[in-house]
Amino acid sequence: MKLALKIMFVIFLIWMATGLYLVNVEHEKAQIVMGLGVFYFSFLFMPFFIYYRYKDGKYKKYILNDEKLREAFKNVGKD
């Protein structure tokens, strides 16, 4: 999965570089290429990246629950 993400990111960079080149030479399809690149990044690359990063439950330490809030507010008045 990590290798697939790296390959997808390189494809995105090449795609955007090609789009920027086409914009600079004022090609008629330049805006379409750039738009498809943003579409690729938003709807293909980012969901795979988010899944890869959070699949092992690493996100749980960032979620606030009652226990964490009680600990945080218990230590507020002790200064």
Steps between C-alpha positions, in 0.01 A plus 500: 500500500786735583660443160166555327461834681847609395430408139164681510669811643767499229226466237326800657818710493569413136138571413510844664836583339354410162195712575715798598700463181182491293370810680824685426488415128127588499381164374123476455466192726723630782214581738349154448833332579539707819140434603538126452820514704315663790222243459758217512658646813169562678308184422767234443825589676368660820252223592772235458743713702250558781411130513867404513578744782203415723441129434679387820295714737770764546231766489354395836753700700369819335131444582363684802284297732365555853801346671750722320289810567479421873879460517554828318263698721618333821846649450379851409448636853819359654735775379 
